[in-house]
Amino acid sequence: MTKLYAYTTDTYAKKNWIKIGQTTLDDIETRVQQQDGTSNPEALFTLQTWDNLPAHVTDIKVHRELESMGVKPTRI
């Protein structure tokens, strides 16, 4: 089953920037914390998690759907 998550930081939240990702780990919070590196002084906080999704629901498809709705990626 697919597990998706969305997280941000205080600064990124002010810009309406969020990270959407996918994991196979049992604990989604573990995956989010793995992305909390020393290069970012701000803590990451999880906005939403979705688990037990069908396999065809992926972060790539979510990103594509957001782009089709006019949401621009911060990086390409």
N, C-alpha and C positions, 0 to 999 in steps of 0.2 A: 504494500500500500504506500502511496505517496504521502509525504509530509511536507507542507509548505510553511513558511514563516515570513514575517515582515518585521523589520526593526529599524531603528534610527538612533540619533544622538540628540541632545538638546539643540545644538547649533543646526543640524540638518533638519530637525523638525520645524524650525523657524522658516526654513526655505521650502518646506513641504517635500523634502527628499526622504525616501525610504528605500531600504534594501529588501528585495523579495528574493528568497532562496528556497532551495529544496534540499532535503536530507533523507538518508536512510537510517540515521541513528535513532535509537529508541527515544532518547531525550532530546527534543528540539533545542532546549536551552543550552545544552552542551555544544551543539553546533554553532549557535549564536556566539557563545563565549569563545569558541575557537577562532572566531574572526575578530576578536578584540585584541589587536596587536599593540605593540608599544608605540607605533607611529601615530596613534590617535589618542590624545590625552583625555578624551571624553568617554564616559561609560556608554555602552550600548544598552538600549532598552527595547524589549520585545513589545511590539504593538499588537500582534495577532498571530496565532498559530492555527493551522488546520492539519489534522491528521486523519488517517484512514480514508484518504481520497482515492478514487479509482486511478489506476496506473496511467490513464491517458491525460490526467490533469498534471501538468508540469509547470515549473517556474517559467520555462521558455514560452509556453502557451499563454501564461498570465501576462508576461511582458508584451507579447504580440497583441493581446487583446487590449491592454492599456494603451499601446501605441496606436491601435486602430481607433481608440476613443480620443486621441489627440494628446495623450500624456507623453512628453518627451523624455528620453533617458538622459541622465546627467553625463554619462559617458557612453561612447559607442565602441 
